[in-house]
Amino acid sequence: MGLSLQDQLLKAGIADKKQANKVNQEQRVKRKKNKGKKKTPEINQTRQSQLAQAKRSRELNRQSNQEKEKQQRLAQAKQLIEENRLDLRKYEDPYYFKVGKKIKKLYVNDEITQKLGRGQLAIVTLNSVYEIVPAKVARKIVDRDPDSLVVFHQSEEE
């Protein structure tokens, strides 16, 4: 086997025994210091980047799930409105109600006007179209999409 670099330098006379002993002592101290520490900081950085990526993925998944859940609730509210709305095409008496700062109107009869006032019916919106639904259905719609409720007079029994 070949000689180590240190032995070669000693044999060639470039370095002396005192310098060689000093280098050996420094290397032992350095090995002792690093014995309790992690082997490479690169592993830590890789692990930290993996943890950060996993955290980002979890957050994106959570947001995606929330969005899907919201879309499902809106679809359920839409279905409830479409299935339970009253047919208002045959009525001629206007019923005025306030939406924000604007006044809107629907054509109804006296019976529907009285039921709206007593809280037996409610006005909801579906794609900017106003519909009248029973109070029981209006409560279910509010559970799914509170923004769709326009007019709902709560009755005293509740």
Sequence and secondary structure as in RCSB ss.txt:
>XXXX:A:sequence
MGLSLQDQLLKAGIADKKQANKVNQEQRVKRKKNKGKKKTPEINQTRQSQLAQAKRSRELNRQSNQEKEKQQRLA
QAKQLIEENRLDLRKYEDPYYFKVGKKIKKLYVNDEITQKLGRGQLAIVTLNSVYEIVPAKVARKIVDRDPDSLV
VFHQSEEE
>XXXX:A:secstr
    HHHHHHHHTSS HHHHHHHHHHHHHHHHHHTSS S HHHHHHHHHHHHHHHHHHHHHHHHHHHHHHHHHHH
HHHHHHHHH    TT  EEEEEEETTEEEEEEE HHHHHHHHHTSEEEEEETTEEEEEEHHHHHHHHHH GGGEE
E    TT 
